[in-house]
Amino acid sequence: MDLLAELRSRKLLAIIRADGAETALACVQTLVEAGVNTLEISLTTPGAVEAIAAARDQYDPSILIGAGTVVTAAQADQVAAARASFAVTPAITRGAHRSVELGLPLLCGALTPTEVVAAVDLGATAVKIFPAKVHGPGYLRELRAPLPDVPLIAVGGVDAQSAPAYLTAGALAVGVGSPLLGDAAAGGPLSELSIRATLFRTALNL
């Protein structure tokens, strides 16, 4: 599967930081049913690796289940063994290096132009501009001027109102955590999560 092509088409990456594996899986199920088919389970979630493996067992490969906050090489090994579709890092971590070594598609966190170039040189499939909210959509537009061929994903503080602006500025997709998950990540109403998912899909014309 061409991850870049899928991200360009799907536009929305749901980031799940939950209070446990069971909650994470409930959020995954709700989001998939709401039409969100690219998801990341953060390793800050207790039992995240097990949740990734369980989700991978439950859904066919068209549902992309990635691993987020991959910091160490050992974590990269674990999520690869759990059959994660891709790895996401907050920065150029040892986990990023190991993911590339393993052939696991990498969405590598970066912010400055130097970091973006370093992530590309490392072998990242795409670069996660994080935290995007600090500088806003205009910053992505400025980055793309000297780096037009670098695939960028905006993550951090992106809500349904600002998400379209990041795409217009040149992001191929947006990654969304708490503005989408809300209190569902701590066991809150899944029906409201479904509503928020619909709002994001509408905002992004999905």
Disulfide bonds with the S-S distance in Angstrom:
none
